[in-house]
Amino acid sequence: MLKLYIGNKNYSTWSMRPWVLMRQAGIPFEEVAVRFDGFDAGSAFKRTVGAVSPTGKVPVLVDDGWAVWDSLAIAEYLAEKFPQHQLWPAEARLRARARSACAEMHSGFAALRSACPMSIEARLPEIGALVLRDQPAVRADLDRLVALWGDLLDLSGGPLLCGAFSVADAFFAPVAMRIQTYALPVPPRIAAYLERLCALPGVKAWVEGALAEHDFIEFDEPYRLKQN
C-alpha cells in the first residue's frame, strides 16, 4: 500500500494537499504522521523523514519502497498511476489552466503564506484585519487568488474549480483554511466555492484530524500563546 508521510495536520499545508487529494479521490494509503519537533539535523522529525526522502521534508509518498517528494510531483505521480480517478480535467485547455494554477500556488503567494500561517484550530480575525490593513503584498495575493479562482470557475462552470474535484481543489484547500482562520474577506461567489470545498469529505476529515491533535507548536504559532 502507498505510504504518505505528513507533518502536523494543524500546521502542515504541503502535507494537506496530497492527503486531501488521495482521501477525496478514494485512493487507499497508509498515513505516517511525523510530529514537528524541530528541523535541525538531530530532531526526530528530520531523522524519520530523512530516512525516506533526501530533502528531509514532508510530504513524501512511498510506493513499494520508491519515494516521491514534493506535493506537486506527488500529485502528478498519482494522476499517472491512477488515471481512472481523473485527478486532472480531461479537457486540454482546462487541464493546462489547472496545472498553471497549481504551479502558481506552489511557487507564489509568499506574502500571504508568511503573514497568515495555517493553524486550523485558531480563529484570528483581528490578525487578519491588521495584516490586510498594513501589508499591501497580502492584499495583492488575496486579490490574485480571487481572480484565479473566478477564472477557473468561469472556465469549468463549477461547482469546484475544474467542475469535478481535482488536484487544483486539493492545492488550494490550505488557503481556504487560512481564509477561515484570519477571516479574510472574499466576494460571495468565491466564499460559496470555499464553502463547497470545505464541505468535501476529504477536507473535513483532515480538519477533524487537525482539531484532534491538541498539539501546540510554538514556532508555528506567531500570534497565539499556548494557554489560548
N, C-alpha and C positions, 0 to 999 in steps of 0.2 A: 504494500500500500504506500501511496505517497505520504511523505512526512513534510510538514510545514513548520519551520522554526520561526517563532514570533517573540516579540517583547511584550511588555505590559499592555493589555488591551486599553487601559485608560489613556495611555500616552502615545503608543506606537502607531503613528499614521501610516507608515510604509508597510507595517505588518497587516494593518487593517485591509489594505487593498486586495492582496491575493486571497486572504482568508474569506472576505465577503464574496469575492468572485467565485471561489470554489464552493462555498456553502450555498450561495444563492443558485448557482448552476446545478447543484446536486452532484458534484464531483467528490467522491469519498477521499478522505485524507485523515492522517493522524496529526493532531496538533501537539507540538512540542513547545511549551511556554518556557521562556528563559527570562527570569526577572532582571530588570535593570538594577544592577548594584554598583554601577560604575563602569567606566570604559577604558581603564588602564589595562595594560597587558596582563596583570596578575589577577584581575577580577574574575569571579566565577562566570559572569556573562561572557567575557572575552575567551576564556578557556573553553567554554561549552560551544559557543558559536564558531570560534576559530578552528575547532576540530572538524567542522563540516564545510566551512567556507573560507577562502583566502582573505576575504575582506574583514571577517570578524563582525559582520553586521547582519541584522535581520531586515527583511525576511530572507529565508533560504528554503528552497524547495528541494527535497532529496527524493529521487526516483530510482529505486533499486541501486542505491549507492552513488548515483550521479547527481551532483549538486548543481542547482541553478540559482544564482543570486541576483538581486536587484528586481524590484517589483515589476518593472516593465518587461524585462526578459522572462520573468516567470509567467506573466500574462500571455506573452507570445508563445511560450513553450506549451502552455495549457491549451491555447487555441489550436495549435497544430496537433497536439496529442489527442484532443477530444473535439474533432470537427463537428460531431453531432450536436454539441451544445451551442454552436453558433455564438461564440463569445464576441465576435466582431460582426457588424452588419454585413448582410450578403451583397448589398448594392455597393459598387466600387467607389463611387464618389462619397457616399455617406461613410463608408469604411475608412477612406483616406482622411476625411474630416475628423472622424472619431480618433484615429491614430494621432492626428495633429494635435487635437485637444489633450490627449493623454500625455504626449511628449511635452506640450507646453506646461502642463501641471507638474510633470516630472522635473523640469528644469527651471520653472519660473515661480512667480508669486512669493518671492523671498521675503518681501516686507510683511505680508500677511502671516506667513509661517513663523517669522521671527517674533512679531509683536503679539500674535494670538496663538500660542502653542496649544495643542489639543489636550484637554483634560475633560473627559466626557462627564465625569461626575460633578464638575464645577458649574456654577452659574455666576457669571461675572459681567453683567450688563454695564455696570459702571466703568469697568475697564474698557469694554468695547466702545463706549461713548467717548472716553478720553483718547483712545487710540485714533478713532476716526476724526476727532477734533484736531489732534496735534500732528498726525502723520499723513501727509498727502500721498505718500507712496502706498500706504494701506488703502486709502480711498481709491487710488488708481487700480490697485489689484482687485478690489471688490467690483468696481465698475467693469473691469475686463471680464471677470467671472460672469457677471450678469449678461454681458454681451455674448460671451462664448456659449453659455447655456441657452440663451434665447435663439442663437443661430442654429444650434443643433436641434432644438425643439421645432423650429420652423422647417428645417430640412426633413425631419423624420415624421412630423405630425404628432409626436409624443406617444404615450404618456411619459416615457422615460427619454433620455437624451437621444437614443437611437431607435426609438419606438419600443422595442422589447429590451429587456435587461441586457447590458453589455459590459465590456471592460470599462467603458467610459463612466458608467454609473459607479462602479466599484472604485475607480480612481478618484472620483470627487466626493465619495462618502465621508472621508475625514474632513473635508471642507464644510460639509453640512453640519458636522459635529461642532466645528469652530463657530459657525454662524449661530448655532443654538447657544453655545456656552457664553458667547460675548454679545448676544442679541444684536447682531449686525443687520441693518435694515436692507431688505431686497424688495423689488416690486412684487405685487400679488401673484403674478404668473410664475415667477421664479420661486416664491415661497410655496406655492402649490406643488411645484415639481419637487422641492426639497422635502415636503411632507410625504409625497408618494415614495420618494427614495428612502426616507427614514422608516417607512412602514413595511419595507421589504423584509421578509423573514430573515434573510441573511444579515441585514444591517441590525435588525432588532436583536438577533442572537449575539452579535458582537457587543452591542451596548449592554445587554444583560450581563455578559461576562465581565465587562469593564466595571459595572456598578457592584459586582460581587467581589471584586478584588480587595477593596478597602486597604490599599497599599499606597501610602503617601510617600512619594519620592521627591525630596526637596529640590534637587537640581532640575526637575521637570516642572516645578511649580513656582514661577517667578512672582505670582500675585497672591498666593494663599499661604496662610500659616497652618501648621499641622492641626492645631486644635479646631480649625474651621471645618 
